[in-house]
Amino acid sequence: MNWDDVKNFIENYVSEFYEIADTKDIVYIGKELPDEYTGSRYTYSLKGANAKAKANASQGIPEMLEIATGKHFRQNSGEKHNRNAANGWYRYDSRFALPVYDDNGEIERYNVFHAFMLIRHDANGKMYLYDVIDIKKETSNPFEP
């Protein structure tokens, strides 16, 4: 996986913001997202299909934020983030799909993945996307085109 290419792609989102339709929360894309998304402990632990899924999910970050649901609050527990997550963390459930191609190059189906959008609530009151974690392929029937 070429995480440098993924990082360069995510840098295009920096300074943008998106609204989560379910909660009307505004989520900003800060300058730390490209490094965290591509260089977190979670990302380094990914292998095979899940690493590929996370790399490809970077293309759908705006849509994943817009369809996110299930806002869950967590208190900040690490000293590392005392300043930039002074108001804690939120996790939102989201989904994305990746196409699976047949031997002729036609889309055969889509594999659907579940992920958590990890969002930090800054001391300035703004919410920033920090990472996309816990990516799991949904085992139900794949979406047919």
C-alpha positions as CSV (number, residue, x, y, z in Angstrom):
1,M,0.0,0.0,0.0
2,N,1.4,3.4,-1.0
3,W,0.4,5.5,2.0
4,D,2.2,8.5,0.7
5,D,-0.2,8.6,-2.3
6,V,-3.1,8.3,0.1
7,K,-1.7,11.1,2.3
8,N,-1.3,13.4,-0.7
9,F,-4.9,12.7,-1.7
10,I,-6.2,13.5,1.8
11,E,-4.3,16.8,1.8
12,N,-6.9,18.0,-0.8
13,Y,-9.5,17.9,1.9
14,V,-7.6,20.0,4.5
15,S,-9.5,23.2,5.4
16,E,-12.8,21.8,4.1
17,F,-15.8,21.1,6.3
18,Y,-18.8,18.8,6.1
19,E,-22.2,18.5,7.8
20,I,-23.3,15.2,9.3
21,A,-26.9,14.9,8.1
22,D,-28.1,13.0,11.1
23,T,-26.9,15.4,13.8
24,K,-26.3,18.6,11.8
25,D,-22.8,18.7,13.3
26,I,-20.1,20.5,11.3
27,V,-16.9,18.5,11.0
28,Y,-13.7,20.2,9.8
29,I,-10.7,18.5,8.1
30,G,-7.6,19.8,9.9
31,K,-4.0,19.7,8.8
32,E,-3.3,16.7,11.1
33,L,-5.7,14.3,9.3
34,P,-3.4,13.2,6.5
35,D,-0.6,12.2,8.9
36,E,-3.0,10.5,11.4
37,Y,-5.0,8.7,8.7
38,T,-1.9,7.2,7.1
39,G,0.4,6.9,10.0
40,S,-1.7,5.9,13.1
41,R,-1.0,2.7,15.1
42,Y,-4.4,1.5,13.7
43,T,-3.3,2.0,10.1
44,Y,0.1,0.3,10.7
45,S,-1.8,-2.7,12.1
46,L,-3.9,-3.2,9.0
47,K,-3.0,-6.0,6.6
48,G,-4.4,-7.2,3.2
49,A,-8.0,-6.3,2.3
50,N,-8.5,-4.0,5.3
51,A,-5.5,-1.9,4.5
52,K,-6.7,-1.6,0.9
53,A,-10.2,-0.7,2.1
54,K,-8.9,2.1,4.3
55,A,-6.7,3.5,1.5
56,N,-9.7,3.4,-0.9
57,A,-12.0,4.9,1.7
58,S,-10.0,8.1,1.7
59,Q,-11.8,8.9,-1.6
60,G,-15.2,8.9,0.1
61,I,-14.4,10.8,3.3
62,P,-16.9,13.6,2.6
63,E,-19.7,11.2,1.8
64,M,-18.8,9.0,4.9
65,L,-19.1,12.1,7.1
66,E,-22.4,13.1,5.6
67,I,-24.1,9.7,6.1
68,A,-22.5,9.1,9.6
69,T,-24.9,8.1,12.4
70,G,-24.8,7.0,16.0
71,K,-22.9,9.8,17.7
72,H,-21.1,8.4,20.8
73,F,-19.1,10.6,23.2
74,R,-15.9,9.6,24.9
75,Q,-14.0,11.6,27.4
76,N,-10.4,12.4,26.5
77,S,-8.2,10.0,28.5
78,G,-4.8,10.6,27.0
79,E,-2.4,13.4,27.9
80,K,-1.3,13.5,24.3
81,H,-4.5,15.1,23.4
82,N,-5.3,17.4,26.4
83,R,-5.0,20.5,24.2
84,N,-6.5,19.4,20.9
85,A,-9.3,17.2,22.3
86,A,-10.1,19.2,25.4
87,N,-13.9,18.6,24.9
88,G,-13.5,14.9,24.2
89,W,-14.0,12.6,21.3
90,Y,-17.0,11.4,19.2
91,R,-17.3,8.2,17.2
92,Y,-19.8,8.0,14.4
93,D,-20.8,4.9,12.5
94,S,-20.4,5.1,8.8
95,R,-20.2,2.8,5.7
96,F,-18.6,2.7,2.3
97,A,-18.6,0.3,-0.6
98,L,-15.8,-0.8,-2.9
99,P,-16.5,-2.3,-6.3
100,V,-15.4,-5.9,-7.2
101,Y,-14.7,-6.5,-10.8
102,D,-15.2,-9.6,-12.9
103,D,-12.7,-11.0,-15.4
104,N,-14.1,-8.6,-18.1
105,G,-13.6,-5.5,-16.1
106,E,-17.3,-5.1,-15.3
107,I,-18.5,-4.4,-11.8
108,E,-19.8,-7.6,-10.4
109,R,-20.8,-6.4,-6.9
110,Y,-19.8,-4.1,-4.2
111,N,-18.2,-5.1,-0.9
112,V,-19.7,-3.0,1.9
113,F,-17.6,-1.9,4.9
114,H,-18.5,-0.5,8.3
115,A,-16.1,2.1,9.9
116,F,-16.0,4.5,12.8
117,M,-15.3,8.1,12.1
118,L,-13.2,9.3,15.0
119,I,-13.7,13.0,15.7
120,R,-12.0,15.2,18.2
121,H,-13.8,18.1,19.9
122,D,-11.3,20.8,20.1
123,A,-11.0,23.5,22.9
124,N,-12.1,26.0,20.3
125,G,-15.5,24.2,20.1
126,K,-14.9,22.9,16.6
127,M,-15.0,19.2,15.7
128,Y,-12.2,17.7,13.5
129,L,-12.0,14.4,11.8
130,Y,-9.1,12.6,13.3
131,D,-9.1,9.2,11.7
132,V,-11.3,6.4,10.3
133,I,-10.9,3.2,12.4
134,D,-12.3,-0.2,13.0
135,I,-12.9,-1.0,9.4
136,K,-14.8,-4.2,9.0
137,K,-16.3,-5.9,5.9
138,E,-20.0,-6.5,6.3
139,T,-20.7,-10.1,6.0
140,S,-24.3,-9.8,4.9
141,N,-25.1,-10.1,1.2
142,P,-22.9,-7.7,-0.9
143,F,-24.7,-4.9,-2.7
144,E,-25.4,-5.9,-6.3
145,P,-25.3,-3.1,-9.0
